Amino acid sequence: MLPYTLIEKKQSGQALNKDEIHFLVDGYVKKTIPEYQMAAFLMAVYFKGMEAEEINAYIDVILNSGKRVSFNDSTTYYADKHSTGGVGDKISLILAPLAMASGKVKVPMISGRGLGHSGGTLDKLESIPGFSTQMSLKDFQKQTDRLGCALIGQTKDLCPADKMLYALRDVTATVRSIPLICGSILSKKIAEGIKGLVLDVKTGNGAFISKYEETKHLAEQLKYFGEAYGLSVRPVISDMNQPLGDKIGNWLEVEESLDVLKGGGPAAVRELSLVLTGQMLAMADPKRAEGDIRKELEKLLDSGAAYDAFLRVSKEQGADIRYLEKTELYDRSKYIIEVKSASEGTISYIDTYQLGLDAIVLGAGRRSLNDTIDPKAGLVVHKHLGDKVEKGEPLITLHSDDKKAVELLSKEIGDRFHVSEDNFTMKGDLYEIL
């Protein structure tokens, strides 16, 4: 087999067999196939797709490129959650300790870094001073069993093929491929040793898959292939036509997560956290009424029990929890600029995708593999869809140490918000459980 002929075969829309897909992925991991050829293959898949047998083979080779976690306690329900990515999506930071606090499930969570315009859970956790997201799989397993939760990044020996492909997809604009998304998400989650998986599948202009029909197809594919590997899978389709919550950027999103964990925070963030965590607990105990589950979770947030759980996990993983207890201790950006509305009316559209890119320009994400993130950088959104706005009223606040970036964006970021003179009625947040 030659990489060139396999790339050409996929470019023509033909299906590759299991051996051919294994040859390509294994070769890339072992560096016998160069990055430029794998990039060409990913681009061919992006345009031509994959058949079911190819997706299964792609998941299989990534899954078996490294080690797998195996939990020995058959009486415990191990579950995790994954989001397909959005802007301001900090739900994992809330869901994991909330589920842990319930005592009904244990959450071994392996997260990723920012991908494209979307922020990454790992980058948000690492914005907390001292928080270590690196540990061996053995220690990951032990902490999950002891505390009920562990929050780490991908280890070098768990799905190493995905770690390499994930980074390559990010810089080659091949993120939006449904087969590649399935392979990346499911290989890591199967390798975690979990029983149940809740999926937050985003739709709308700030999602990787913007059209609802395609989003639903992705959700169905993730459920189908996940269940083929023995997982219980609950996909939830949620709206990403506007940023989730008010804050975009790593430390800013940690702050907002802490607010929700203490019973406050934006209503949309709290609601989606309750919906997704509720699905996780419903998988663990299918006979339990969902209304009872929700009441329990609301109490865990309002009492501060979920917040205490997050502090325990953070302290266990080396964090200086003084910054979590008193967020005002954290350094602020040199430049904090408020951008005001040039007109009055109702917010009828927000270019959420572009706001994700704007956050990267400010320093909250990476433009290339070797970029360093500024954990303080980001955006605070003051107006959401359906909100009334007066001329001169704040729309958004920029946070950055990069003076040029702030000056540039302050002149154009107001255009991300469309202000209509007509009345605009929100249809309500979209939560569809498949």
C-alpha positions, -999 to +999 in steps of 0.1 A: +000+000+000+011+035-008-002+067+009-005+084-024-028+058-039-050+056-008-054+094-007-063+093-044-088+065-037-105+086-010-105+117-032-125+098-058-151+089-032-142+052-029-143+035+005-111+023+021-110-011+038-099-017+074-063-026+065-059+006+045-072+029+072-050+011+098-020+015+074-026+053+071-032+060+108-005+037+121+019+051+096+012+086+107+017+078+144+049+060+137+060+089+114+065+067+084+037+087+067+044+125+068+021+152+081+014+166+046+001+133+034-021+128+064-034+163+060-043+155+024-061+123+036-081+143+062-091+168+036-103+140+013-124+126+041-137+161+048-151+164+013-160+128+005-170+114+039-167+078+051-190+048+051-200+030+083-173+003+079-147+030+074-158+049+105-157+017+126-122+010+113-111+046+120-124+044+156-108+010+161-073+020+150-073+052+171-087+033+201-061+006+199-032+029+192-026+031+230-037+018+264-073+016+278-086+023+313-104-006+330-124+000+362-129-031+383-159-020+404-189-034+385-213-018+411-203+018+402-216+037+372-188+054+354-199+081+330-186+111+311-198+140+290-185+155+258-194+186+239-189+189+202-177+225+209-190+260+210-183+295+222-184+301+260-191+264+266-179+258+301-204+230+311-178+203+318-164+224+347-198+224+362-211+190+353-182+169+366-182+182+402-220+183+402-223+147+392-195+138+417-214+156+445-245+135+438-226+103+447-246+085+420-219+083+394-181+086+391-167+108+363-134+100+347-131+130+323-104+133+297-107+166+279-091+184+250-077+218+242-092+245+221-101+234+186-107+260+159-129+288+172-140+267+202-123+268+236-110+237+253-118+224+288-082+216+293-071+252+287-098+264+311-086+241+339-050+250+333-058+287+337-063+279+374-029+284+391-013+251+399-040+229+384-023+199+368-042+181+341-014+155+337-013+122+355-008+085+346-037+064+337-032+044+369-034+075+390-064+087+370-082+055+378-073+057+415-084+093+419-117+086+401-125+058+425-113+076+456-129+111+450-155+103+423-139+125+396-106+132+378-101+159+352-072+153+329-058+158+294-050+131+270-021+110+282+007+100+258-004+063+261-042+068+256-053+071+220-020+087+209-032+086+173-061+110+182-038+134+199-018+138+167-048+139+144-067+163+167-039+189+164-036+184+126-074+188+121-073+220+141-048+237+117-060+222+084-097+233+087-109+197+088-127+199+121-162+198+107-161+163+093-187+140+109-166+108+105-135+125+120-155+139+149-169+104+156-135+089+156-120+115+178-147+117+204-156+080+207-121+066+207-112+086+238-144+080+256-144+042+250-108+041+262-118+058+294-135+026+306-169+043+311-204+028+309-224+059+300-217+089+278-238+121+276-232+142+244-238+179+241-242+182+203-242+219+194-261+234+165-263+269+152-239+295+138-214+291+166-212+253+163-188+232+142-219+218+125-243+247+120-273+232+102-298+214+124-302+185+100-265+178+099-262+182+137-289+156+142-271+133+118-239+137+139-258+130+171-273+099+156-239+087+143-223+092+177-250+073+194-249+045+168-212+039+168-209+045+206-235+019+213-218-005+189-188-004+213-210-011+243-216+024+256-249+038+267-251+071+248-275+100+254-271+128+228-286+162+237-288+188+209-283+223+222-283+258+207-251+276+198-266+306+179-252+328+207-224+324+232-233+302+262-235+324+292-217+358+294-180+350+294-157+337+267-121+329+276-103+305+299-102+322+333-133+342+326-152+310+320-138+295+352-152+325+371-186+320+355-185+282+363-178+290+399-208+313+400-230+285+387-215+260+411-225+283+440-261+286+429-258+317+407-245+324+372-264+329+339-296+310+337-287+294+303-255+279+318-272+266+349-301+251+328-279+232+304-257+220+333-288+206+349-301+190+317-269+172+308-261+161+344-296+149+347-292+127+317-261+112+332-279+104+365-309+090+345-286+066+327-272+054+361-307+048+375-332+045+346-361+039+371-357+071+389-380+100+380-363+128+361-381+154+383-365+139+414-331+140+398-335+176+388-345+186+423-315+169+438-291+186+413-306+220+420-301+215+457-265+205+451-259+237+432-278+260+456-263+245+487-227+249+474-221+212+476-211+211+439-187+240+444-171+222+474-167+191+451-149+212+425-126+226+452-117+191+464-109+179+429-089+211+422-069+208+454-062+171+447-048+181+413-025+208+427-045+239+423-040+269+445-077+271+456-073+306+470-079+318+435-111+298+434-123+310+467-114+347+460-113+352+423-104+389+427-068+376+435-064+367+399-045+391+376-066+411+352-058+420+316-039+452+309-066+464+286-102+461+294-123+480+268-161+483+267-177+484+233-210+502+231-240+498+207-242+523+178-279+520+176-310+510+196-334+481+191-334+444+198-305+420+194-318+397+165-285+379+155-251+373+170-222+361+149-211+336+175-185+319+153-167+352+147-168+360+185-149+327+190-123+338+165-122+373+182-113+356+215-084+339+198-072+373+184-072+387+220-050+358+231-076+333+245-068+306+219-042+294+194-037+304+158-009+278+154+002+246+172+030+265+191+010+295+203+008+303+240-026+311+255-032+341+277-055+327+304-069+362+313-079+371+277-114+370+264-148+386+261-177+394+284-210+396+265-236+420+279-264+415+254-280+383+241-306+374+215-339+391+222-324+417+246-333+453+242-303+477+237-301+515+238-276+535+217-244+539+238-253+509+260-225+483+265-226+453+241-194+435+250-161+440+269-127+430+256-100+417+279-064+414+266-028+423+272-024+429+234-030+466+228-031+463+190-056+435+191-079+454+215-077+486+194-085+466+162-114+447+176-129+476+195-136+492+161-153+462+145-166+438+171-199+457+175-208+444+140-211+409+154-244+420+170-273+428+147-297+453+162-331+453+147-358+479+150-384+452+147-395+431+177-376+399+180-389+370+201-366+342+212-379+308+205-363+296+237-332+275+242-331+243+222-327+211+242-336+180+222-328+147+239-324+119+213 
